[in-house]
Protein backbone atom coordinates (compact mmCIF):
# COMPACT_ATOMS: atom_id res chain seq x y z
CA UNK A 1 0.00 0.00 0.00
CA UNK A 2 2.87 2.39 0.77
CA UNK A 3 4.31 1.76 -2.69
CA UNK A 4 0.92 2.51 -4.32
CA UNK A 5 0.63 5.70 -2.27
CA UNK A 6 4.14 6.71 -3.33
CA UNK A 7 3.29 6.13 -7.01
CA UNK A 8 0.05 8.11 -6.60
CA UNK A 9 1.90 11.02 -4.98
CA UNK A 10 4.45 10.94 -7.79
CA UNK A 11 1.65 11.12 -10.36
CA UNK A 12 0.08 14.09 -8.56
CA UNK A 13 3.42 15.92 -8.42
CA UNK A 14 4.01 15.22 -12.11
CA UNK A 15 0.61 16.65 -13.02
CA UNK A 16 1.42 19.86 -11.15
CA UNK A 17 4.80 20.07 -12.85
CA UNK A 18 3.31 19.61 -16.32
CA UNK A 19 0.92 22.56 -16.03
CA UNK A 20 3.57 24.78 -14.42
CA UNK A 21 6.30 23.98 -16.94
CA UNK A 22 7.35 27.20 -18.71
CA UNK A 23 8.12 25.25 -21.89
CA UNK A 24 4.65 23.73 -22.10
CA UNK A 25 2.17 24.70 -24.81
CA UNK A 26 -1.59 24.23 -24.41
CA UNK A 27 -4.17 23.48 -27.12
CA UNK A 28 -7.78 22.27 -27.09
CA UNK A 29 -9.69 19.99 -29.45
CA UNK A 30 -13.32 18.94 -29.58
CA UNK A 31 -13.92 15.24 -30.27
CA UNK A 32 -16.63 13.17 -31.93
CA UNK A 33 -16.11 9.83 -30.20
CA UNK A 34 -19.10 8.23 -31.85
CA UNK A 35 -16.87 7.64 -34.86
CA UNK A 36 -14.11 5.04 -35.04
CA UNK A 37 -11.42 6.19 -35.02
CA UNK A 38 -12.24 9.43 -33.23
CA UNK A 39 -12.30 12.65 -35.21
CA UNK A 40 -11.92 16.17 -33.90
CA UNK A 41 -11.37 19.83 -34.57
CA UNK A 42 -9.24 22.48 -32.90
CA UNK A 43 -10.98 24.97 -30.61
CA UNK A 44 -9.84 28.58 -30.70
CA UNK A 45 -8.74 29.04 -27.12
CA UNK A 46 -5.45 30.76 -26.45
CA UNK A 47 -2.43 29.23 -24.74
CA UNK A 48 -2.89 31.76 -21.91
CA UNK A 49 -6.55 30.87 -21.37
CA UNK A 50 -5.86 27.15 -21.32
CA UNK A 51 -2.81 27.45 -19.08
CA UNK A 52 -4.81 29.45 -16.55
CA UNK A 53 -7.67 26.94 -16.65
CA UNK A 54 -5.36 23.92 -16.32
CA UNK A 55 -3.48 25.45 -13.40
CA UNK A 56 -6.71 25.97 -11.48
CA UNK A 57 -8.16 22.60 -12.47
CA UNK A 58 -5.11 20.46 -11.71
CA UNK A 59 -4.62 22.25 -8.39
CA UNK A 60 -8.24 21.58 -7.42
CA UNK A 61 -8.30 17.95 -8.62
CA UNK A 62 -4.98 17.02 -7.03
CA UNK A 63 -5.91 18.58 -3.69
CA UNK A 64 -9.57 17.55 -3.46
CA UNK A 65 -10.06 14.49 -5.68
CA UNK A 66 -6.97 12.55 -6.76
CA UNK A 67 -5.38 12.75 -3.31
CA UNK A 68 -8.27 10.63 -1.97
CA UNK A 69 -8.05 7.99 -4.71
CA UNK A 70 -5.86 4.94 -5.28
CA UNK A 71 -4.15 3.61 -8.39
CA UNK A 72 -5.11 0.20 -9.73
CA UNK A 73 -4.64 -1.70 -12.96
CA UNK A 74 -7.80 -1.80 -15.07
CA UNK A 75 -10.30 -3.16 -14.24
CA UNK A 76 -11.15 -2.55 -10.60
CA UNK A 77 -14.54 -3.02 -9.00
CA UNK A 78 -15.05 0.54 -7.80
CA UNK A 79 -13.79 3.10 -10.33
CA UNK A 80 -15.04 5.92 -8.07
CA UNK A 81 -12.30 5.02 -5.59
CA UNK A 82 -9.58 4.30 -8.12
CA UNK A 83 -7.72 5.79 -11.03
CA UNK A 84 -7.35 2.81 -13.33
CA UNK A 85 -4.25 2.38 -15.47
CA UNK A 86 -4.11 0.69 -18.85
CA UNK A 87 -1.29 0.59 -21.37
CA UNK A 88 -2.01 2.63 -24.48
CA UNK A 89 -0.70 -0.30 -26.53
CA UNK A 90 -3.33 -2.64 -25.04
CA UNK A 91 -5.46 -3.95 -27.88
CA UNK A 92 -8.66 -2.87 -26.10
CA UNK A 93 -7.82 0.83 -26.49
CA UNK A 94 -4.86 1.12 -28.88
CA UNK A 95 -7.02 1.97 -31.92
CA UNK A 96 -8.78 4.76 -30.04
CA UNK A 97 -5.54 6.17 -28.63
CA UNK A 98 -4.07 6.34 -32.13
CA UNK A 99 -7.22 8.11 -33.31
CA UNK A 100 -7.01 10.65 -30.51
CA UNK A 101 -3.36 11.41 -31.25
CA UNK A 102 -4.12 11.73 -34.96
CA UNK A 103 -6.58 14.54 -34.17
CA UNK A 104 -3.69 16.57 -32.72
CA UNK A 105 -1.58 16.32 -35.88
CA UNK A 106 -4.42 16.26 -38.40
CA UNK A 107 -7.62 17.88 -37.06
CA UNK A 108 -10.74 18.43 -39.13
CA UNK A 109 -10.92 21.93 -40.60
CA UNK A 110 -13.73 24.29 -41.56
CA UNK A 111 -16.16 22.67 -39.13
CA UNK A 112 -19.25 24.83 -38.55
CA UNK A 113 -21.52 22.42 -36.66
CA UNK A 114 -20.17 21.09 -33.37
CA UNK A 115 -23.45 19.51 -32.23
CA UNK A 116 -22.17 15.96 -32.75
CA UNK A 117 -18.89 16.56 -30.93
CA UNK A 118 -19.51 15.03 -27.52
CA UNK A 119 -16.10 15.28 -25.82
CA UNK A 120 -13.04 17.50 -25.75
CA UNK A 121 -9.39 17.25 -24.86
CA UNK A 122 -6.76 19.66 -23.62
CA UNK A 123 -3.26 18.84 -24.83
CA UNK A 124 -0.03 19.83 -23.11
CA UNK A 125 3.03 19.59 -25.31
CA UNK A 126 6.40 19.57 -23.56
CA UNK A 127 8.46 16.87 -25.20
CA UNK A 128 7.75 14.66 -28.17
CA UNK A 129 4.74 12.87 -26.70
CA UNK A 130 1.64 14.96 -25.88
CA UNK A 131 -0.02 14.82 -22.47
CA UNK A 132 -3.76 14.54 -23.11
CA UNK A 133 -6.68 15.28 -20.76
CA UNK A 134 -10.11 14.18 -21.98
CA UNK A 135 -13.58 15.12 -20.75
CA UNK A 136 -16.65 13.39 -22.17
CA UNK A 137 -18.76 16.53 -22.35
CA UNK A 138 -19.73 18.89 -25.13
CA UNK A 139 -17.52 21.95 -25.11
CA UNK A 140 -19.57 24.11 -27.49
CA UNK A 141 -23.05 25.16 -26.39
CA UNK A 142 -25.45 27.01 -28.66
CA UNK A 143 -27.84 29.68 -27.39
CA UNK A 144 -30.63 31.33 -29.32
CA UNK A 145 -30.58 34.10 -26.76
CA UNK A 146 -29.02 34.16 -23.34
CA UNK A 147 -27.82 36.66 -20.77
CA UNK A 148 -24.62 36.14 -18.78
CA UNK A 149 -24.90 38.12 -15.55
CA UNK A 150 -22.16 39.49 -13.34
CA UNK A 151 -22.40 41.66 -10.23
CA UNK A 152 -22.19 44.85 -12.32
CA UNK A 153 -23.64 44.18 -15.75
CA UNK A 154 -24.64 41.50 -18.22
CA UNK A 155 -23.70 40.38 -21.70
CA UNK A 156 -26.23 39.24 -24.24
CA UNK A 157 -25.24 36.03 -26.03
CA UNK A 158 -26.81 35.09 -29.35
CA UNK A 159 -24.34 32.55 -30.65
CA UNK A 160 -22.17 29.92 -28.98
CA UNK A 161 -20.35 29.56 -25.68
CA UNK A 162 -17.34 27.40 -24.95
CA UNK A 163 -17.55 25.75 -21.54
CA UNK A 164 -14.65 24.00 -19.83
CA UNK A 165 -15.33 21.80 -16.79
CA UNK A 166 -12.92 21.30 -13.89
CA UNK A 167 -13.04 17.54 -14.37
CA UNK A 168 -11.45 14.84 -16.56
CA UNK A 169 -12.66 11.35 -17.40
CA UNK A 170 -9.20 10.15 -18.36
CA UNK A 171 -5.74 11.40 -19.22
CA UNK A 172 -2.85 9.97 -21.22
CA UNK A 173 0.78 10.30 -20.17
CA UNK A 174 3.60 8.57 -22.04
CA UNK A 175 2.22 5.10 -22.85
CA UNK A 176 -0.31 4.92 -20.03
CA UNK A 177 -4.00 5.80 -20.03
CA UNK A 178 -5.34 6.82 -16.62
CA UNK A 179 -9.09 6.17 -16.45
CA UNK A 180 -10.79 8.20 -13.72
CA UNK A 181 -14.51 7.63 -14.22
CA UNK A 182 -16.96 5.19 -15.76
CA UNK A 183 -17.43 7.77 -18.49
CA UNK A 184 -13.76 7.27 -19.24
CA UNK A 185 -14.39 3.56 -19.58
CA UNK A 186 -17.39 4.25 -21.80
CA UNK A 187 -15.34 6.44 -24.13
CA UNK A 188 -13.15 3.46 -24.98
CA UNK A 189 -16.05 0.96 -24.94
CA UNK A 190 -14.41 -0.79 -21.97
CA UNK A 191 -17.66 -1.21 -20.03
CA UNK A 192 -19.15 -2.99 -23.03
CA UNK A 193 -16.07 -5.23 -23.34
CA UNK A 194 -16.22 -6.16 -19.64
CA UNK A 195 -19.95 -6.89 -19.81
CA UNK A 196 -19.47 -9.20 -22.79
CA UNK A 197 -16.61 -11.02 -21.07
CA UNK A 198 -18.63 -11.33 -17.86
CA UNK A 199 -21.59 -12.74 -19.78
CA UNK A 200 -19.41 -15.36 -21.47
CA UNK A 201 -17.89 -16.43 -18.13
CA UNK A 202 -21.39 -16.62 -16.62
CA UNK A 203 -22.45 -19.09 -19.31
CA UNK A 204 -19.28 -21.13 -18.75
CA UNK A 205 -19.86 -21.30 -14.99
CA UNK A 206 -23.50 -22.29 -15.47
CA UNK A 207 -22.39 -25.11 -17.79
CA UNK A 208 -19.88 -26.21 -15.12
CA UNK A 209 -22.70 -26.42 -12.58
CA UNK A 210 -21.23 -23.73 -10.30
CA UNK A 211 -24.20 -21.36 -10.66
CA UNK A 212 -27.90 -21.81 -11.15
CA UNK A 213 -28.89 -19.66 -14.12
CA UNK A 214 -31.79 -17.92 -12.40
CA UNK A 215 -29.71 -16.89 -9.36
CA UNK A 216 -26.67 -15.49 -11.17
CA UNK A 217 -28.68 -13.73 -13.88
CA UNK A 218 -30.88 -12.11 -11.24
CA UNK A 219 -27.75 -10.91 -9.43
CA UNK A 220 -26.05 -9.57 -12.57
CA UNK A 221 -29.10 -7.52 -13.55
CA UNK A 222 -28.65 -5.33 -10.50
CA UNK A 223 -26.85 -1.96 -10.87
CA UNK A 224 -23.08 -2.29 -11.03
CA UNK A 225 -23.09 -6.10 -11.31
CA UNK A 226 -23.05 -6.58 -15.11
CA UNK A 227 -19.25 -6.90 -15.19
CA UNK A 228 -18.76 -8.73 -11.88
CA UNK A 229 -17.44 -11.96 -13.43
CA UNK A 230 -15.05 -10.39 -15.93
CA UNK A 231 -11.91 -11.14 -13.93
CA UNK A 232 -12.49 -14.57 -12.48
CA UNK A 233 -9.40 -16.47 -11.35
CA UNK A 234 -9.61 -19.50 -13.63
CA UNK A 235 -7.63 -21.69 -11.22
CA UNK A 236 -10.33 -21.24 -8.60
CA UNK A 237 -13.06 -22.45 -10.95
CA UNK A 238 -11.75 -26.01 -10.78
CA UNK A 239 -11.71 -25.82 -6.98
CA UNK A 240 -15.40 -24.97 -6.76
CA UNK A 241 -16.37 -27.24 -9.63
CA UNK A 242 -15.08 -30.31 -7.83
CA UNK A 243 -16.55 -30.07 -4.32
CA UNK A 244 -16.99 -33.51 -2.80
CA UNK A 245 -18.11 -34.90 0.54
CA UNK A 246 -14.43 -35.48 1.36
CA UNK A 247 -13.15 -31.96 0.62
CA UNK A 248 -16.18 -29.74 1.30
CA UNK A 249 -15.21 -28.93 4.91
CA UNK A 250 -11.65 -28.08 3.90
CA UNK A 251 -12.79 -25.83 1.05
CA UNK A 252 -15.44 -24.15 3.21
CA UNK A 253 -12.91 -23.43 5.97
CA UNK A 254 -10.14 -22.31 3.60
CA UNK A 255 -12.29 -19.84 1.65
CA UNK A 256 -14.79 -19.07 4.43
CA UNK A 257 -17.75 -19.85 2.22
CA UNK A 258 -20.80 -21.94 3.19
CA UNK A 259 -21.31 -25.10 1.12
CA UNK A 260 -24.71 -26.71 0.75
CA UNK A 261 -26.23 -29.57 -1.25
CA UNK A 262 -28.52 -28.58 -4.11
CA UNK A 263 -30.24 -31.32 -6.13
CA UNK A 264 -27.71 -33.82 -4.85
CA UNK A 265 -24.73 -31.63 -5.83
CA UNK A 266 -22.43 -29.80 -3.38
CA UNK A 267 -22.13 -26.07 -4.20
CA UNK A 268 -21.23 -22.80 -2.56
CA UNK A 269 -24.33 -21.27 -1.01
CA UNK A 270 -25.34 -18.22 -3.08
CA UNK A 271 -28.92 -18.00 -1.83
CA UNK A 272 -28.78 -14.26 -1.09
CA UNK A 273 -26.90 -11.22 -2.42
CA UNK A 274 -24.35 -11.12 0.41
CA UNK A 275 -23.37 -14.77 -0.07
CA UNK A 276 -23.24 -14.31 -3.85
CA UNK A 277 -21.00 -11.27 -3.47
CA UNK A 278 -18.66 -13.07 -1.09
CA UNK A 279 -18.34 -15.96 -3.54
CA UNK A 280 -17.70 -13.70 -6.55
CA UNK A 281 -15.25 -11.54 -4.58
CA UNK A 282 -13.37 -14.74 -3.68
CA UNK A 283 -13.34 -15.90 -7.31
CA UNK A 284 -11.97 -12.52 -8.42
CA UNK A 285 -9.35 -12.28 -5.64
CA UNK A 286 -11.04 -9.32 -3.97
CA UNK A 287 -11.70 -11.27 -0.77
CA UNK A 288 -9.18 -13.18 1.30
CA UNK A 289 -7.38 -13.40 4.63
CA UNK A 290 -4.76 -11.11 6.08
CA UNK A 291 -1.85 -12.07 8.33
CA UNK A 292 -4.11 -11.93 11.38
CA UNK A 293 -6.43 -14.50 9.78
CA UNK A 294 -9.15 -11.88 9.33
CA UNK A 295 -11.36 -11.73 6.24
CA UNK A 296 -10.50 -8.65 4.18
CA UNK A 297 -11.91 -7.10 1.02
CA UNK A 298 -10.51 -4.94 -1.77
CA UNK A 299 -12.08 -3.07 -4.68
CA UNK A 300 -9.41 -4.51 -6.98
CA UNK A 301 -7.77 -7.91 -7.12
CA UNK A 302 -4.98 -8.57 -4.67
CA UNK A 303 -2.81 -11.55 -3.74
CA UNK A 304 -3.69 -13.17 -0.44
CA UNK A 305 -2.30 -15.97 1.72
CA UNK A 306 -5.10 -18.49 2.00
C-alpha positions, 0 to 999 in steps of 0.5 A: 500500500505504501508503494501505491501511495508513493506512485500516486503522490508521484503522479500528482506531483508530475501533473502539477509540474506539467501545467507549471512547466514554462516550456509547455504549450496548451491546445484544445480539441473537440472530439466526436467519439461516436466515430471510429477512429475518433475525429476532432477539430481544434478549438480557438482558445489561447495558450494563456486561457488554457494554461490558466484553466489547467493550473486551477483545475489540476490544483483543485483535482490534485488537492480535493479528488486525486489525493483521496483515490488509489491507483489500480490496474484496469479493471477494478470493481469501484472506479469511483475510488480508483484511477485505473491504469491501462497501457495505451498499446493494449489492444482494447484501447490502442485503436482509439488512442491512435485516433485521438493522437491523430486529431492533434496532428491532423484535425478536421478543418472548416467545421461549422456544426459542433453539435455531434462533438460530444467530448473534448481534450486539452493537450499539453506539449512539452516533449515529443509525446503529448499529455492529453486530458479528456472530458466526455462533455460537449464543449460548445453550447449554442444559445438562441438568446441568453444573458450572462450576468455578473455583479455589475452588468450583463452580456447578451449572447446570441451565438455559442459559448465554450464551456470548460469543466474542472473535471477529466474522465481520463488522461494519457501520459507517455504510454499509459492511459489513466481512467478516472470515471466510468465515463472514461471507460465508456469512451473506450467501450471498456464497459461494453467489453467487460460486460461481454466477457462477464456474460461469457464467463457466466455461461461457462460457470452455469455449464460447469454447474457452479451457478444456477442460471436464475440466481446469477442472472438475477444478481447480474441484472442489478446496478453495477453487477453486469461486469462482476465476473469479468476477472475470475481467477480461472484456477479457482473455478476447478476448486469450486467445480469439484466439491466432494463430501471429502473436501467440502469442509476443507474448502469451506474453511479455507475460503470461508464460504458456506457449502450446501447440497442442491439437487444432490450436488455440493455447491457454494451457497449463493442463496442471497446477495451477500453470499453471492457477493462473497463468492464472486469476490473470492473468485476474483481475488477481492476477498481473502485473509490477512496475516491476522487470519481476518477476512478482508476485502478490496475493490481490486484484485490482490494476492492473499495468503489463504 
